[in-house]
Amino acid sequence: MAHKRELYGVLKRPLITEKSSVQMQNGTYVFEVELEANKHQIAQAVRDIFGVKVSKVRTVRMKGRKNRRNRYGYFNEKDWKKAMITLVKGETIEIT
């Protein structure tokens, strides 16, 4: 079993949006995760932190947006990774 510090390094924060709130009712939770984390590490982190059984993990690499710095130039936000975690039927995670 990995240390709690390593597990919390994989999961950064839950993403709470209108779409993800609807998905939570169906047992799918959305988290922002570390860019280098793979599906097995994400599933293990959710299993160990929340004590639930994971059915499926899907990941998407999100490109950072281009923002205006001033009238002379732009800067890009960092890329980030999103994970949609489906739990076994009957399992829930309490996210507040």
DSSP file (Angstrom, degrees, kcal/mol; ACC not computed):
  #  RESIDUE AA STRUCTURE BP1 BP2  ACC     N-H-->O    O-->H-N    N-H-->O    O-->H-N    TCO  KAPPA ALPHA  PHI   PSI    X-CA   Y-CA   Z-CA
    1    1 A M              0   0    0      0, 0.0     2,-0.1     0, 0.0    43,-0.0   0.000 360.0 360.0 360.0 135.6    0.0    0.0    0.0
    2    2 A A        -     0   0    0      1,-0.1     2,-0.1     2,-0.1     0, 0.0  -0.340 360.0 -92.5 -77.2 160.4    1.3    3.4   -0.9
    3    3 A H     >  -     0   0    0      1,-0.1     4,-1.9    -2,-0.1     3,-0.3  -0.376  31.3-117.4 -70.6 153.1    1.7    6.3    1.6
    4    4 A K  H  > S+     0   0    0      1,-0.2     4,-2.6     2,-0.2     5,-0.2   0.853 114.4  59.6 -59.2 -35.9   -1.2    8.7    2.0
    5    5 A R  H  > S+     0   0    0      1,-0.2     4,-0.9     2,-0.2    -1,-0.2   0.901 106.7  46.0 -61.4 -41.3    1.1   11.5    0.8
    6    6 A E  H  > S+     0   0    0     -3,-0.3     4,-0.9     2,-0.2    -1,-0.2   0.882 111.7  52.0 -68.1 -38.0    1.7    9.8   -2.5
    7    7 A L  H >X S+     0   0    0     -4,-1.9     4,-1.7     1,-0.2     3,-0.7   0.917 109.4  48.1 -65.8 -43.1   -2.0    9.0   -2.9
    8    8 A Y  H 3< S+     0   0    0     -4,-2.6    -1,-0.2     1,-0.2    -2,-0.2   0.696 104.6  62.3 -72.3 -16.7   -3.1   12.6   -2.3
    9    9 A G  H 3< S+     0   0    0     -4,-0.9    -1,-0.2    -5,-0.2    -2,-0.2   0.775 103.8  49.2 -73.5 -26.6   -0.4   13.6   -4.9
   10   10 A V  H << S+     0   0    0     -4,-0.9    24,-2.1    -3,-0.7     2,-0.6   0.937 110.4  51.0 -76.7 -49.2   -2.3   11.6   -7.5
   11   11 A L  E  <  +A   33   0A   0     -4,-1.7    22,-0.2    22,-0.2    -1,-0.2  -0.814  63.2 176.0 -92.1 118.1   -5.7   13.2   -6.8
   12   12 A K  E     -     0   0A   0     20,-2.7    21,-0.2    -2,-0.6    -1,-0.2   0.937  59.1 -34.8 -86.7 -53.0   -5.5   17.0   -6.8
   13   13 A R  E     -A   32   0A   0     19,-1.3    19,-3.3     2,-0.0    -1,-0.3  -0.979  58.5 -99.6-164.5 154.5   -9.2   18.0   -6.3
   14   14 A P  E     -A   31   0A   0      0, 0.0     2,-0.7     0, 0.0    17,-0.3  -0.606  33.9-132.8 -77.8 145.3  -12.7   17.0   -7.2
   15   15 A L        -     0   0    0     15,-2.5     2,-0.7    -2,-0.2    15,-0.4  -0.893  21.2-168.7-100.6 117.2  -14.3   18.9  -10.1
   16   16 A I        +     0   0    0     -2,-0.7     2,-0.2    13,-0.1     3,-0.0  -0.900  25.6 139.8-112.1 105.8  -17.8   20.0   -9.2
   17   17 A T     >  -     0   0    0     -2,-0.7     4,-2.1     1,-0.1     5,-0.2  -0.767  66.3 -95.1-130.4 177.0  -19.7   21.3  -12.2
   18   18 A E  H  > S+     0   0    0     -2,-0.2     4,-1.5     2,-0.2     5,-0.1   0.928 125.5  46.3 -61.4 -44.0  -23.3   21.0  -13.4
   19   19 A K  H  > S+     0   0    0      1,-0.2     4,-1.9     2,-0.2    -1,-0.2   0.914 113.0  47.8 -66.8 -43.4  -22.4   18.1  -15.6
   20   20 A S  H  > S+     0   0    0      1,-0.2     4,-1.9     2,-0.2    -1,-0.2   0.830 106.9  58.2 -69.2 -29.5  -20.3   16.3  -13.0
   21   21 A S  H  X S+     0   0    0     -4,-2.1     4,-0.9     2,-0.2    -1,-0.2   0.885 107.7  46.6 -65.3 -38.0  -23.1   16.7  -10.4
   22   22 A V  H >X S+     0   0    0     -4,-1.5     4,-0.5     1,-0.2     3,-0.5   0.892 111.4  51.9 -68.7 -39.2  -25.5   14.9  -12.7
   23   23 A Q  H ><>S+     0   0    0     -4,-1.9     5,-2.3     1,-0.2     3,-1.0   0.816  99.7  64.2 -67.1 -30.1  -22.8   12.1  -13.3
   24   24 A M  H ><5S+     0   0    0     -4,-1.9     3,-1.3     1,-0.3    -1,-0.2   0.844  95.2  58.7 -61.9 -33.3  -22.4   11.7   -9.5
   25   25 A Q  H <<5S+     0   0    0     -4,-0.9    -1,-0.3    -3,-0.5    -2,-0.2   0.767 106.7  48.7 -67.0 -23.8  -26.0   10.5   -9.2
   26   26 A N  T <<5S-     0   0    0     -3,-1.0    -1,-0.3    -4,-0.5    -2,-0.2   0.358 126.9 -98.6 -96.1   3.8  -25.0    7.7  -11.7
   27   27 A G  T < 5S+     0   0    0     -3,-1.3    60,-2.6     1,-0.3     2,-0.5   0.635  84.3 123.6  92.1  14.9  -21.9    6.7   -9.8
   28   28 A T  E   < - B   0  86A   0     -5,-2.3     2,-0.4    58,-0.2    -1,-0.3  -0.949  38.7-169.1-113.0 125.4  -19.3    8.6  -11.8
   29   29 A Y  E     - B   0  85A   0     56,-3.0    56,-3.5    -2,-0.5     2,-0.5  -0.883  10.5-144.2-115.6 144.4  -17.0   11.1  -10.1
   30   30 A V  E     + B   0  84A   0    -15,-0.4   -15,-2.5    -2,-0.4     2,-0.3  -0.920  21.7 173.8-114.8 130.1  -14.7   13.6  -11.8
   31   31 A F  E     -AB  14  83A   0     52,-2.4    52,-2.9    -2,-0.5     2,-0.5  -0.953  33.7-124.7-131.0 149.8  -11.3   14.6  -10.3
   32   32 A E  E     -AB  13  82A   0    -19,-3.3   -20,-2.7    -2,-0.3   -19,-1.3  -0.850  43.1-174.6 -86.9 130.4   -8.3   16.6  -11.5
   33   33 A V  E     -AB  11  81A   0     48,-2.4    48,-0.8    -2,-0.5   -22,-0.2  -0.757  31.7 -77.0-125.7 169.2   -5.3   14.4  -11.3
   34   34 A E    >   -     0   0    0    -24,-2.1     3,-1.1    -2,-0.2    -1,-0.1  -0.377  40.3-125.5 -64.0 141.9   -1.5   14.6  -11.7
   35   35 A L  T 3  S+     0   0    0      1,-0.3    -1,-0.1    44,-0.1    45,-0.1   0.852 109.0  46.9 -59.2 -37.1   -0.4   14.7  -15.4
   36   36 A E  T 3  S+     0   0    0     45,-0.0    -1,-0.3     2,-0.0     2,-0.1   0.538  87.0 111.9 -85.5  -6.1    1.9   11.7  -15.1
   37   37 A A    <   -     0   0    0     -3,-1.1     2,-0.2   -27,-0.1    -4,-0.1  -0.436  54.5-151.3 -71.8 138.3   -0.6    9.5  -13.2
   38   38 A N     >  -     0   0    0     -2,-0.1     4,-2.1     1,-0.1     5,-0.2  -0.506  31.6 -95.9-101.6 177.2   -1.9    6.4  -15.0
   39   39 A K  H  > S+     0   0    0      1,-0.2     4,-2.5     2,-0.2     5,-0.2   0.850 121.9  52.9 -64.0 -36.4   -5.3    4.7  -14.7
   40   40 A H  H  > S+     0   0    0      2,-0.2     4,-2.2     1,-0.2    -1,-0.2   0.905 110.5  47.1 -67.0 -40.9   -4.0    2.1  -12.3
   41   41 A Q  H  > S+     0   0    0      2,-0.2     4,-2.3     1,-0.2    -2,-0.2   0.891 112.8  49.7 -66.7 -39.2   -2.5    4.7   -9.9
   42   42 A I  H  X S+     0   0    0     -4,-2.1     4,-2.3     2,-0.2     5,-0.2   0.930 111.4  48.4 -65.2 -45.6   -5.7    6.7  -10.0
   43   43 A A  H  X S+     0   0    0     -4,-2.5     4,-2.4     1,-0.2    -2,-0.2   0.910 112.5  48.7 -62.0 -42.8   -7.9    3.7   -9.2
   44   44 A Q  H  X S+     0   0    0     -4,-2.2     4,-2.7     2,-0.2     5,-0.2   0.901 109.9  51.9 -64.7 -40.7   -5.6    2.7   -6.3
   45   45 A A  H  X S+     0   0    0     -4,-2.3     4,-2.6     2,-0.2     5,-0.3   0.923 112.2  45.1 -62.5 -44.4   -5.6    6.2   -4.9
   46   46 A V  H  X>S+     0   0    0     -4,-2.3     4,-2.1     2,-0.2     6,-0.5   0.912 114.0  50.7 -65.3 -42.2   -9.5    6.4   -5.0
   47   47 A R  H  X5S+     0   0    0     -4,-2.4     4,-1.2    -5,-0.2    -2,-0.2   0.924 116.8  39.1 -60.3 -46.3   -9.7    2.9   -3.5
   48   48 A D  H  <5S+     0   0    0     -4,-2.7    -2,-0.2     2,-0.2    -1,-0.2   0.873 120.1  43.0 -76.7 -37.8   -7.3    3.6   -0.6
   49   49 A I  H  <5S+     0   0    0     -4,-2.6    -3,-0.2    -5,-0.2    -2,-0.2   0.945 129.2  23.6 -74.6 -48.1   -8.4    7.2    0.2
   50   50 A F  H  <5S-     0   0    0     -4,-2.1    -3,-0.2    -5,-0.3    -2,-0.2   0.592  95.8-128.7 -98.7 -12.1  -12.2    6.7    0.0
   51   51 A G     << +     0   0    0     -4,-1.2     2,-0.3    -5,-0.5    -4,-0.2   0.885  62.7 128.2  68.3  39.6  -12.5    2.9    0.7
   52   52 A V        -     0   0    0     -6,-0.5     2,-0.5    -5,-0.2    -1,-0.2  -0.803  62.7-108.1-122.6 164.8  -14.7    2.2   -2.4
   53   53 A K        -     0   0    0     -2,-0.3    35,-2.1    35,-0.1     2,-0.4  -0.831  30.4-143.8 -96.2 129.1  -14.5   -0.3   -5.3
   54   54 A V  E     -C   87   0A   0     -2,-0.5    33,-0.3    33,-0.2     3,-0.1  -0.782  18.9-179.7 -96.4 131.0  -13.6    1.3   -8.6
   55   55 A S  E     -     0   0A   0     31,-2.8     2,-0.3    -2,-0.4    32,-0.2   0.864  67.2  -1.6 -92.5 -46.0  -15.2   -0.2  -11.8
   56   56 A K  E     -C   86   0A   0     30,-1.9    30,-3.1     2,-0.0     2,-0.4  -0.998  52.9-157.6-150.7 146.5  -13.7    2.0  -14.5
   57   57 A V  E     -C   85   0A   0     -2,-0.3     2,-0.4    28,-0.2    28,-0.2  -0.995  11.1-177.0-127.8 126.4  -11.3    4.9  -14.9
   58   58 A R  E     -C   84   0A   0     26,-2.5    26,-3.2    -2,-0.4     2,-0.3  -0.967   9.2-162.5-119.7 140.1  -11.3    7.2  -18.0
   59   59 A T  E     -C   83   0A   0     -2,-0.4     2,-0.4    24,-0.2    24,-0.2  -0.920   9.2-171.4-125.7 150.2   -8.8   10.0  -18.4
   60   60 A V  E     -C   82   0A   0     22,-2.6    22,-3.1    -2,-0.3     2,-0.6  -0.998  20.0-137.5-138.2 132.2   -8.7   13.1  -20.6
   61   61 A R  E     -C   81   0A   0     -2,-0.4     2,-0.5    20,-0.2    20,-0.2  -0.822  23.5-153.7 -89.2 120.0   -5.7   15.4  -21.1
   62   62 A M  E     -C   80   0A   0     18,-3.5    18,-2.4    -2,-0.6     2,-0.3  -0.814   9.3-132.2 -99.8 130.9   -7.0   19.0  -21.0
   63   63 A K        -     0   0    0     -2,-0.5    16,-0.1    16,-0.2    15,-0.1  -0.620  27.0-112.3 -82.0 137.8   -5.1   21.7  -22.9
   64   64 A G        -     0   0    0     13,-0.3    15,-0.1    -2,-0.3    -1,-0.1  -0.359  35.4-109.6 -67.6 147.7   -4.5   24.9  -21.0
   65   65 A R        -     0   0    0     13,-0.2    12,-2.9    11,-0.1     2,-0.6  -0.363  22.7-117.4 -77.4 157.4   -6.2   28.0  -22.2
   66   66 A K  E     -D   76   0B   0     10,-0.2     2,-0.3    -2,-0.1    10,-0.2  -0.859  37.5-171.3 -94.7 124.2   -4.5   30.9  -23.9
   67   67 A N  E     -D   75   0B   0      8,-3.2     8,-2.6    -2,-0.6     2,-0.5  -0.835  25.4-113.5-118.6 154.1   -4.9   34.1  -21.9
   68   68 A R  E     -D   74   0B   0     -2,-0.3     6,-0.2     6,-0.2     3,-0.1  -0.744  25.1-177.1 -87.3 126.6   -4.1   37.7  -22.6
   69   69 A R  E     -     0   0B   0      4,-1.9     2,-0.2    -2,-0.5     5,-0.2   0.926  65.3 -40.2 -86.2 -55.6   -1.3   39.1  -20.4
   70   70 A N  E >  S-D   73   0B   0      3,-1.4     3,-0.6     0, 0.0    -1,-0.4  -0.800  79.4 -67.7-153.9-166.1   -1.3   42.7  -21.6
   71   71 A R  T 3  S+     0   0    0     -2,-0.2     3,-0.1     1,-0.2    -3,-0.0   0.631 128.3  50.9 -72.9  -8.7   -1.6   44.5  -25.0
   72   72 A Y  T 3  S+     0   0    0      1,-0.2     2,-0.3     2,-0.0    -1,-0.2   0.651 114.3   2.2-102.0 -17.7    1.7   43.0  -26.1
   73   73 A G  E <   -D   70   0B   0     -3,-0.6    -4,-1.9     2,-0.0    -3,-1.4  -0.969  52.2-128.3-162.9 174.9    1.5   39.3  -25.4
   74   74 A Y  E     -D   68   0B   0     -2,-0.3     2,-0.3    -6,-0.2    -6,-0.2  -0.777  13.2-155.3-123.7 165.5   -0.2   36.2  -24.3
   75   75 A F  E     -D   67   0B   0     -8,-2.6    -8,-3.2    -2,-0.3     2,-0.4  -0.983  15.3-129.6-140.8 155.0    0.5   33.4  -21.9
   76   76 A N  E     -D   66   0B   0     -2,-0.3   -10,-0.2   -10,-0.2     2,-0.1  -0.844  16.5-129.7-105.9 138.4   -0.7   29.8  -21.8
   77   77 A E        -     0   0    0    -12,-2.9   -13,-0.3    -2,-0.4     2,-0.1  -0.427  42.4 -89.2 -73.8 160.7   -2.2   28.1  -18.7
   78   78 A K        -     0   0    0     -2,-0.1   -13,-0.2   -15,-0.1    -1,-0.1  -0.374  40.4-109.7 -71.1 149.2   -0.7   24.7  -17.8
   79   79 A D        -     0   0    0    -15,-0.1     2,-0.3   -16,-0.1   -16,-0.2  -0.441  40.9-171.4 -70.3 153.9   -2.1   21.6  -19.3
   80   80 A W  E     - C   0  62A   0    -18,-2.4   -18,-3.5    -2,-0.1     2,-0.4  -0.938  17.9-123.0-146.1 167.7   -4.0   19.3  -16.8
   81   81 A K  E     -BC  33  61A   0    -48,-0.8   -48,-2.4    -2,-0.3     2,-0.4  -0.932  15.4-160.1-121.8 137.3   -5.6   15.9  -16.6
   82   82 A K  E     -BC  32  60A   0    -22,-3.1   -22,-2.6    -2,-0.4     2,-0.4  -0.932   5.2-161.0-116.6 137.8   -9.1   15.0  -15.8
   83   83 A A  E     -BC  31  59A   0    -52,-2.9   -52,-2.4    -2,-0.4     2,-0.6  -0.979   7.3-157.5-122.6 129.7  -10.2   11.5  -14.6
   84   84 A M  E     -BC  30  58A   0    -26,-3.2   -26,-2.5    -2,-0.4     2,-0.6  -0.929  17.6-164.3-102.9 115.5  -13.8   10.2  -14.7
   85   85 A I  E     -BC  29  57A   0    -56,-3.5   -56,-3.0    -2,-0.6     2,-0.5  -0.894   5.6-160.1-110.0 120.4  -14.1    7.4  -12.1
   86   86 A T  E     -BC  28  56A   0    -30,-3.1   -31,-2.8    -2,-0.6   -30,-1.9  -0.865  13.0-151.9-100.0 128.8  -17.0    5.0  -12.2
   87   87 A L  E     - C   0  54A   0    -60,-2.6   -33,-0.2    -2,-0.5     3,-0.1  -0.554  28.3 -88.4 -96.4 162.4  -17.7    3.1   -9.0
   88   88 A V    >   -     0   0    0    -35,-2.1     3,-2.3    -2,-0.2   -35,-0.1  -0.393  63.8 -81.8 -64.3 146.2  -19.3   -0.3   -8.5
   89   89 A K  T 3  S+     0   0    0      1,-0.3    -1,-0.1    -2,-0.1     3,-0.1  -0.252 119.0  24.6 -56.4 130.8  -23.1   -0.1   -8.2
   90   90 A G  T 3  S+     0   0    0      1,-0.4     2,-0.3    -3,-0.1    -1,-0.3   0.194  95.7 113.0  98.6 -14.8  -24.1    0.9   -4.7
   91   91 A E    <   +     0   0    0     -3,-2.3    -1,-0.4   -38,-0.1     2,-0.3  -0.691  41.7 179.3 -90.6 142.8  -20.8    2.6   -3.8
   92   92 A T        -     0   0    0     -2,-0.3     2,-0.4    -3,-0.1    -4,-0.0  -0.958  21.6-142.9-139.2 159.0  -20.7    6.4   -3.2
   93   93 A I        -     0   0    0     -2,-0.3     2,-0.9   -69,-0.1   -66,-0.1  -0.984  20.1-132.4-120.6 133.6  -18.1    9.0   -2.2
   94   94 A E        +     0   0    0     -2,-0.4     2,-0.5   -44,-0.1    -2,-0.0  -0.772  32.8 174.1 -88.5 104.9  -19.1   11.9    0.1
   95   95 A I              0   0    0     -2,-0.9    -2,-0.0     1,-0.1     0, 0.0  -0.955 360.0 360.0-114.6 124.1  -17.8   15.1   -1.6
   96   96 A T              0   0    0     -2,-0.5    -1,-0.1     0, 0.0    -2,-0.0   0.394 360.0 360.0-118.9 360.0  -18.7   18.4   -0.1
